[in-house]
Amino acid sequence: MFLNDDRTSTVTLDDNGVEINKGDTQIIRIGWNNVAFVRIFKESTSFFAKDASGIVISVTNKYKDQIMEYLNNKDFGVQIISTESKR
């Protein structure tokens, strides 16, 4: 549903976590200590929350390389699941 949402989205990765801002009307943030894992799918990269909220932030793989570069240069202790490489 989120991937098909036509509102402008901004995804931010920083030292505190990952955040998606949907057209200035909805902001969802998952702190790194609450990210269970990052999963790289065929068309998207998704951040899954550990808690019972069930929150998943998905980003088109157009930005996968930038996301992986950021995560590889940080030590958040987040598992990355991919068919391409293991972390």
C-alpha positions in Angstrom: 0.0 0.0 0.0 2.8 2.4 1.0 4.8 1.7 -2.2 1.7 2.6 -4.3 1.0 5.8 -2.4 1.3 8.8 -4.7 2.1 11.3 -2.0 5.7 12.6 -2.0 7.8 10.6 0.4 11.1 11.5 2.0 13.1 8.8 3.7 15.8 9.8 6.2 18.4 7.5 7.8 20.3 9.1 10.7 22.1 8.1 13.9 18.7 7.6 15.6 16.9 5.5 13.1 14.9 5.4 9.8 12.0 7.7 9.1 9.6 8.1 6.3 7.7 11.4 5.8 4.6 11.0 3.6 3.7 14.4 2.1 4.1 16.2 5.5 0.9 14.5 6.6 2.3 11.3 8.2 5.7 10.6 9.7 6.8 7.1 10.8 10.1 6.5 12.6 11.8 3.3 13.7 14.8 3.7 16.0 17.8 1.5 15.3 17.3 -0.3 18.6 13.8 -1.3 17.3 14.8 -2.5 13.8 14.6 -6.3 13.8 16.2 -6.5 10.3 16.5 -4.9 6.9 15.3 -7.1 4.0 16.2 -6.4 0.4 13.5 -7.6 -1.9 13.4 -7.6 -5.7 11.9 -4.1 -5.9 12.2 -2.7 -2.4 14.4 -2.5 0.7 12.3 -2.7 3.9 13.0 -2.0 7.6 11.0 -4.2 10.0 10.2 -3.1 13.5 11.0 -5.6 16.4 8.0 -4.6 18.5 4.3 -5.6 18.1 3.5 -2.5 16.1 4.2 -4.3 12.9 5.7 -1.2 11.3 7.5 -1.7 8.1 9.2 1.1 6.2 9.8 0.2 2.5 11.9 2.1 0.0 12.1 1.5 -3.7 15.4 -0.2 -4.7 16.2 2.9 -6.7 17.9 4.0 -3.4 19.2 0.6 -2.3 22.9 1.4 -3.0 22.7 4.6 -1.0 21.0 2.8 1.9 23.5 0.0 1.9 26.4 2.4 1.8 25.0 4.3 4.8 24.4 1.1 6.8 27.8 -0.4 5.9 29.5 2.8 7.2 27.6 2.6 10.6 27.6 0.1 13.4 23.9 -0.1 14.3 23.9 -3.9 14.7 21.1 -4.3 12.3 20.9 -7.5 10.3 20.6 -7.2 6.5 18.9 -10.0 4.7 19.6 -10.2 1.0 20.0 -12.8 -1.7 22.9 -10.7 -3.0 25.1 -10.6 0.1 24.9 -11.5 3.8 25.7 -9.1 6.6 
